[in-house]
Amino acid sequence: MLLAEAAATTSTYTSFDIYVLIFTVVIAIGFIRELINPRRNLFALGFAGVALFVFAFMDVVMIRGW
């Protein structure tokens, strides 16, 4: 019975998931570098912050589906 339930659940993992995770790391690096910069570009900081929030949320949803 337990094996039948385990076989019934399928993973939603695809190779594209790795690219999403890498892109999230790149956005995080850009956000941190812009935050550290003494001459902050507020538009770039806001855009990177929103993009980082969206991609982090997408990563959480994606990893829960694995």
Residue pairs with C-beta under 8 A, 6 or more apart in sequence:
11 65
11 66
12 62
12 65
12 66
13 65
13 66
17 62
17 66
20 55
20 58
20 59
20 62
21 59
23 55
24 52
24 55
24 56
24 58
24 59
27 48
27 51
27 52
27 55
28 52
30 48
31 45
31 48
31 49
31 52
34 40
34 41
34 44
34 45
34 48
35 45
